[in-house]
Amino acid sequence: MSRRRRRLEDPRAAIEAKRRRPGLPAEPPRPDGSPAAVEAALGAVAALFPRRLFGDALPPLLLRHQLYSLVPDRTAVDRHLERLRAEGRLRLLHLGLGPDALGVVSARLYREKALAAVAGSPREPLVRRFLEVAVMARPELSYGERDMRDMGFGDSDVTQLVAVGLLTVRDVGSWWVAVPGVGRFVRALLRGRRALLSLFRRARLRQLPQGALGGGKTPPGAALGVPFLLHDLLGEGRLQSIPTPAGPLLRLAEP
């Protein structure tokens, strides 16, 4: 069986593989919307996640809209991610960044990091049961009080799961599935967005050559890395990429 065939049959490899660090989004995307294109985008963005920044306590996290910067066919991206979620290979997460800003994470790595966070503690059996009965078996973004009862988790269990960061409060009697320690990632993302957007607001005509952002010192606050943040801002539509003979020109989108 060829290497290409194996990659298509095991999409987890795309998000978990150790790859050479890709460059800025100037690299030509594969906009055909095929499963291979989506999986290549998953691998490229996941490889940019700075694991050392979080002491390797978090699994590689990315945002769904970051993939849109590489595969413009958003419907194809969403459809393939939904397939991987239904198969239990990926987990989609609500990160509190807006209703459409969903996090994407390898289900296997999510489980590994969640167990590592409670290894040897009295809460480990509860976390292990929650991962198997709920997270790995039911791909919903959130669970209600009735869902938790049906899965065998009482009020005290929910309290402990919130304490370890596997659940966050969505509403009264409803909880989002979360990643322990994800707040650090969200704070770093928001700081990084502000840092890069500030550069564009100060630039002449509110635009910069993309190549000018690829080298030199990382702007203060952009600890997640300029390439990772550019995929975020381009995919969300806060920046626009304009092709020029000298390379892509990035322009701040009109408010």
N, C-alpha and C positions, 0 to 999 in steps of 0.2 A: 504493500500500500504506500503510495507516495506521501511525502511530507505535507504537500498541499491538501491531500484528501484527509489526512489525520487532523489538520487544523480545522477543517470545516466540520468534522464529526465531533470535535471536542472544543467548543467555543471557549471553555474556561481557559484554555491555553493562551488565548489572545489577551486576556486581562491579567493573567498571572505570569506570563513569560518574562524573563529578564532580557531586555533588548538594549541595543545601543541607544543612548539618549538621543531622541530625534530633535531636529531643530525647530525653528519657529514655524507657524502655520503657513509659511511661504511654500513649503513642500507641496507639490501638486496633489490634491485630493483625488479620490476615486469616487466621483459623484454619481455612479450608476445605481446606487441604492441596493446593491446586492448584499446578501448575508456576508460574503467575504469582505466587502467594503466596510460594513458596519463593524465587523470583528477586527479588521485592521485599525479602524479608528479607536476602538476600545483599547487595543493594545498600545497604540501610540500615546493616547492621553494618560492611561494608567501608568505608563513608564515614566511620565513626568512627575508623578506624585512624590513629594519629598519625604520618604518614610523616616529618614533620620531626624527630620525636624520634630517629629512626634515620638522619638525614641523607639520607633518601630512598634508602637503600641496600637496603631490604627492600621486596618487593612487599606490598600490603595483605594482611595475614594475619588470619584469624578462626578461631574454633573451631566445629566442627560443632554442639556443644550450644548455642552462642549463638543459633543459628537457632530452637531449640526455645522460646526466650523469646518469639518472635514468631509461630511456627507450632507450636502444641502437638501437632499430629499428627506425631509423630516418625517413624513409618513412611513417611509421605509425604515428609518431608524427606530421609530416608536414600535412598529410592527415586529421587528426582529428582537428588540429588547423584551417585548411582551412575551414572545415565544421563549426566550431564554429564562425569563422569570417563571413562566408556567412549567418549564422543565426543571425548575429548582436549581439552575446553574448560576443565576444572578439574583441579587436582591435589590429592589428599588426602595428608596427611603425618602421620607419627607424630612427635610432639614431645616424647616422654618425660614426658608428664603423666598417664600412665595408659593402659591398653589401649583405652579407649573415647573418649579425648580426642583427636580427630583435627583437624589443621589443614586449612583450606581456602584455596586460593589460585588465582587465574587462571593457567592454564597459560602464556598468552602473556607475562604480566608476570613470572612465575617465570623463564622463559627469558631475558627481557631483563635482569633483575637479575643472574642467574647469569653471563651473558656480560659484563656491565659490571664485575663483580667481578674478572675476569681479563683484561680488555681490554688488548692489547699485551704480555701476558706469554707466556713459553714454554709455559704450560699452556693457553692459549686453544684451540689445535686439539683437544687432548684433551677439554676441557670441551664444546666445540661438538659433537664426535662423540658424547660420552656423552648430551648432551641429545637429539640427533636419534635415535640408535639405541636408547636406553634410556628416558629420561624421557618423551619425547613419543610414543614408540611402544608402551611397555608400562606400563600404569597401576598396576602392583603397588606396594604400600607398601614392599617390601623386595626385595632380590635376594640370592641365594645365590652361592657360589663357582662353581658350575656355570653358573648364569645368566650371570655375568660372563664366563666363558670362552666360552660360546656366542655372546655378543654381541661377542666380540673384545677383551676387556679382561683383561690379565694382572695379576700381583701388583703390579708397579710402577705400573700405571695406577690400581689401587684405592688404593694408598698416596697417590698424588697427589690423587685425588678426595676422599679423606678429609681431606687437608690443606687443600683449598680449601673444604671444608664442604658438598660435594654428597652425601656419604655419611657416615653415622655408624655405629659398630659396634653391631650388634644382638646378635650372639652370635659364637662362633667360626665363621668362614666365612660370615657373613651380615651384611648392612648395610641400614640404613634409608635411604631417599632423604630428603635434607634440603635446607634453604635456607641458603646461606652467610650467616653472621651471625645465625642464628635464635636462638642462645643469649641474645642481648641482649633479644629479645622475651620469651622464656620467663622470664628473670630479672625483667623489668619486670612481667610478668603476676603472678608469685608475690608480688612486693612489693605490687602493687596489691590483690591479694586480701586479703593480711594487713591492709593499711591500712583497707579498707572493713569487713572483718569485725570489726576492733577497734572501729570506731565502734558497731556494733550490740551488741557484747558489753558496752560501757560504757553503752549507752542503757537507759532505764527499760523494763522488760519485753522488752528485747532487740529493740525495734522502732522504726522511724522512718518518718515520712511521706515518701513518695517525692519529693514536691515540695521538701522541705527539703534534698535532695541535689542539686537541679538548679541552684542558684545559689551564689554565694559562692566562697570560695577552695577550690581543689582540695586534699583532704587530703594531707599529706606522704606520699610513696611511691606515690600514685595517678597517676603520670605518663601512663599510658595513657588517662586520662580516666574520669570517673565513669560516663557512659553506657555506654562500652565494657565496663567492669568489671561493671556491673550486669547486662548481658546475659549475661556469663559466669557470674555467681553465681546468677542466676535460672534460666538454662538448665541448669546443673548441679544445681540443687535445693538449693543452700546457703542461698538466700533464698526466701521465699514471698511472693507478692503477694496482698494481701487487699483487695478493692474496698470502699470506704467512700464515703459521700456527699461527703466532702471530698477524695476522690482516693485512689489506691492507697496502702495501708500495707504497708511491707516489714518482714517479721519473719524473724529468724534461725531457720532450720529446726532442729528438735530433733536432737541428735546421735544 
